[in-house]
Amino acid sequence: MSQPPEPPRFVTLPEIRRAARERLPREVWNFGDGGAETETTLRRNRRHLDRLAIQQNILVDVRTIDLRTSLLGVPLAWPVAVAPMGGLVLFHPEGDVEMARGAGKADTLQWLSGATGWPVEEVARAGMAPQMFQLYHHGDRGWVGDLLARVEASGYLAVALTVDVQLYGRRERDILARWSPRKAMEIAPNPRGPNPEYQARLTWDDVEWLLKTTKLPVGLKGIMTVRDARRAVDMGVRLIWVSNHGGRQLDQTQSTIDALPPIVDAVGDRADVVVDGGFARGTDVVKGLARGAKVVAVGRPALWGLAADGAAGVARAFEILREEVRTTMGLAGRTRIADLTRDLIFRVD
Ligand SMILES: Cc1cc2nc3c(=O)[nH]c(=O)nc-3n(C[C@H](O)[C@H](O)[C@H](O)COP(=O)(O)O)c2cc1C
């Protein structure tokens, strides 16, 4: 006799967020949730998403809504990715491996953080959905070259160099608590603290070198201007990731949802564009796609899932988000990702 299915433990994203907050030590919650200095960038990402309205379109047959898309030619079940995040071991004892399991269950592209404490091979083995790798230049070229060879051999499908951590942002919640994620992260199986020296001296020469060194398509994460996006695609960069690091780096900068459209126009079909920063609802995802992103990456909501219930929590968070995307598209009268065009969105205040 088959049992009736268990009701899901969580039914909304805010419920998952609350559960994570209740479970985590205060310092860890603040490390994940917080931003730099006055947290204006953090709030602005959110506020500028909220000032966009979605057009309500009716009397379209929306029985079938197709969420499939691709990134860098890799087919994806839907246009959302887990953003790369370091320090996951603070949120769950199995950190990145557990995140890979959760992303796999939800058929969601996972970007593994270059600040991971786990061997890239082990995270690759745990993943069932496509995986891509985020690179930090934490060592000399020899060190990065060795790491890239392992990343390629383990089946990651692209590499994105994060370029907005020249210096570490002043995260005042952590500073005030006299708390640093570094020390706490030493419990990971393969502790490796960032070497700030290499990040601070990163320039376009290193991008040139990276393009020559890896066989994988290269992206840059942390692009916020048309000028930098143009320069990158001119060099052969194939993925432009519009990000201000979730408000954790430069305070008082532009929101990503507003930086996005001119960058999309400038790169045209020469690169795929990813966006992140405050996207935490299906409506947010639809806005990012309508403004031209190929994929929306999601950071903190994945953390909430991980902290609330490990891989099951991650999978549940993404299932709910996916259901929200589907509902939003249907109510907006659009049935395919390609139909999410800029005219679907307008500024209201
Ligand atoms: C706890 C935490 C750790 C992060 N670690 C990294 C990292 O290792 N590499 C990176 O490129 N971005 C990192 N980020 C930034 C995310 O990739 C992403 O840009 C940002 O979180 C998006 O905003 P959201 O959290 O509002 O979705 C981190 C973000 C958080 C919240």
The ligand as an ORCA input file, in Angstrom:
! r2SCAN-3c Opt
* xyz 0 1
  C      27.303     34.345      2.124
  C      27.699     34.804      0.751
  C      28.913     34.392      0.224
  C      29.280     34.783     -1.063
  N      30.456     34.311     -1.585
  C      30.765     34.576     -2.882
  C      31.873     33.952     -3.498
  O      32.566     33.149     -2.902
  N      32.135     34.284     -4.790
  C      31.367     35.171     -5.509
  O      31.654     35.428     -6.675
  N      30.285     35.743     -4.946
  C      29.958     35.460     -3.664
  N      28.822     36.005     -3.114
  C      27.949     36.847     -3.957
  C      26.908     35.992     -4.687
  O      27.492     35.184     -5.661
  C      25.859     36.872     -5.386
  O      26.520     37.805     -6.234
  C      24.943     37.632     -4.429
  O      24.728     36.908     -3.251
  C      23.612     37.891     -5.125
  O      22.706     38.514     -4.313
  P      21.520     37.739     -3.517
  O      22.175     37.047     -2.372
  O      20.657     38.860     -3.079
  O      20.856     36.796     -4.476
  C      28.440     35.631     -1.822
  C      27.223     36.040     -1.268
  C      26.840     35.635     -0.015
  C      25.501     36.073      0.514
*
